[in-house]
Amino acid sequence: MDDQSLRIAVCAAAHQLWQRGLLAGDGGLLSVQLHRRRFMVTPTGRRRADLRPEDLVGVGLSGSDLTDGRGVPTELWLPHRIAYEVGESRDDPRGRRDTPPDPSPASQSRGKFIPPPPVTGATVLATPPHVLAVLQLARSRPDAPRALVKPQRLIFAGQGLRLPLSRPDDEATLRRAFTRSAVVLIDPLGLLAIGRTPGEAVNAIEQFELAATLELAALPHTGRTSPGPTASK
């Protein structure tokens, strides 16, 4: 895509997320890679419902604005930067580290990750309400650890999906997560998805929001999810 087409794609994704209640106001962060280590991102303080192509901001890998140095707050940009760096390693055979799947029955019963795309061309951070509600539910269960001090994940057993969890400043956990998954729950920022395009990343977010909605819908009938969601190390 050319520069203008990428801008339009980002705006379309932002509008879709806002219309579907997956982000509010000027929340979230969407980005596309123009070429290696040059990106366009949604600006802070601009409502996503009203976003226009000319509103997007150009930043470097550090998240700094290429024109005035302001750019994106470090704590918000860091997970996106890690996702792009992991994507570069995946794209470069010299830096590729393939993670073999775990064939054990226990692993299969805990669901699967959505695999990352071969090329990371876009990142989308949203705040899907049902996914965040499932996280709070998992924390409130007696068998769910409350402190996210180690790499963990949410299990959507009904849909057979796993979702990695990470703090936004935990680089090691973020790198492990994006090596195996296209979607990571960044606590407390929201759900971050990667894709070849913004639309592909939005699709992944919608898939997890649907999974979370179905898990929560089961609660009135069973008193708990069956057998998930659970939080496990």
N, C-alpha and C positions, 0 to 999 in steps of 0.2 A: 504494500500500500504506500501511496505517497503521503506527505505530511498532512495535507488537508483531509484525506480519507481517514487517517489515524485519529485526527482530532474529532471528526464526526463520529467515529466508532466509539471513542471514549465518552462523548456526550450522550450518545444513544444508550450505552450501558448504564451511565449514571441516571438517566431519566427512567430507565426500566427498573432499576433498583429502588428509586424513590417511589415510583408508582405502585410497586408491589410491597411497599412497607419494609424493605430490607435495609434501608438507611434513612436518616431523617436530617432535615436542615442542611448544614454544610458538613455533615459527618462523613466518615469513611475516607478512603483515598484510592483513586484509580490512577494507573500509570501505563504507558506503553513505551517500548524501547524503539527509538528512532534508528540507532545503530549502536554498536558496542559502547556502553558506558555513557550514552546520551539518551535522556528520557523526557517525555512530556507527562505532567501530572496535573491533577485537579488542584486548584488553588484553595488555600484556607480562607474561610470567611465568605465563600460564595455558595449560595444554595444550589444543591444538585438538581433541583427541579428546573432551575432557570439557567443552567450551565450552557454556554455557547462555545463553539470551537476556538474563538479568539481569546477565551478566558484561560486556556491551559497555559501552564508555565513550563519552560524548559529548565531541566536540572541535570547536573552531573551525577556520578556515582555516589558522591558524598551527600546528595540531596540539596546542594546549594544552587540557588538560581543562577543561571548562566549570564544574566544581565545585571542584576543588582545584588547578588549574594545572599538574599533572604531565603528563598526556597522553602523546604519542608522541615518541620521540627525533627531533630535527630531521632527522638524516641519513636516517632511515627514512621519515619522512613527506614529505619534499620531493618525491620523484617522484610521489607520490599527489596532492599539492597542485597540481603542474604539470599533471597529467592533468585535474584538475577545472577548472583555469583555462582550459586549452585547450578543454575541453568547453563552458565558458561562452561563449567566443568563437565556437565553432561554432554554438551555439544562438542567438547574437545576430547578426543580419544586419549590424549596424554594425561588428562585429569579425571577421566571417568572412573568412578568406583561403583560398580554394579553391586546392589545388595541382593543376595539370593533370597528367594521366598522361603518362608518357614512352612514346611510341608506337614508339620505335626497336626494331629486332629484338634488339639487344644487351640492352636493358632487359627485353624480354619473356623472353629466355632466362635472365635472372637471377631469374625468379620474381616473385611479386606479394606485396604486403602484405595482411593482413586489414584492411579499412577500418574506421575507428572508427565507433561507433554515432552516430546523430543526437543522442542525449542520453547524457551520462556520469552514470549513477546509482550506479555501484559500481566499486570497484577491488579487485583481488585480486593479492597478491604471494605466489608460491609458489616452491618449489625443485625443479622437475622434474628428476630425476637424469639422464635421457638428454639433455635439452637442454643441461644443464651439461657433460655429457661431450662433446657435439659442440663446444661452445665450446673446451674444452681440446684437442680434436683439431685444430680449425682453427688454434689457436695453435702447435701443434707441427709443422705442415707448413712446409716451407721457403719456400713462396710466400705464407704468411700473416703479415701484420705482427703483431709481438708487443705493441707498445704501442698502446693504444686512445686515441690522442691526437687523432683526428678522428672525426667521425661515420662509423660503419661498420655492417656488417650481416652476418648469417649467411645463407647460401643453402642451402635444402633443395631441391636440384634435383629429386629424385625426386618431391616433392610440389608443386613449383612455388611454393614459399613463400619469402618474405624476412622476416627478423627484424632490426629495428634494434637496435643496441648503444649503450649510453650508460653513463657513470659516474653514480653517484647524485647527485653535486653539480654536474653539468654542465647548468645550466638551459637554455642555448641549444639543446644537442643534444636534451634531453628534449622541449622545445617542438616542435622540428622533427619528432621521431619521432612524438609523439602527434597531430600534425596529419594524418599520413598513415596511421598504423597503430594498431590496437586493442591490440597487444601489443608490448612493448619488453623486451629483455633488459638488466636493470640489473646491471652487473658491479661488485661481487661479490654483490649482495643476492639476485638471483634473477630470475624472469620475472614481469613486471607486466602484467596485462591489465585492460582497462576494458570495461564493458558497461552496458546499461540496468539489469540486475539482477546480483546475485552469480553466479547460475547461468549467465548469458550469458558472463561473464568466465571462469568455470571451463571452459566449453566451449572457449573459445579456447586456454586453457592445455593442455587435453587434446589439441587438434588439433596443437599444436606438439610435445607429448611423443610423440605417435604418429609424426609426421614424423621426429623425431630417432631414435626406436626403429627405424624402417625404414632410415634412413641407416646406423646402426650395424650393423644386421643384415647389410648388404651387405658389410661389411668382410672377414669371413672368406673370402668368395668372390672378391673382387677385389683385396684388399690395400689398397684405398683406396675412398673413396666415388666414385660414378660418376654425374655428373661433380662432385658436391658431397659434403659441404658445403664451402664455401670462405668465407673472410672477405675482403670487398672493400670498398673505400672507396666 
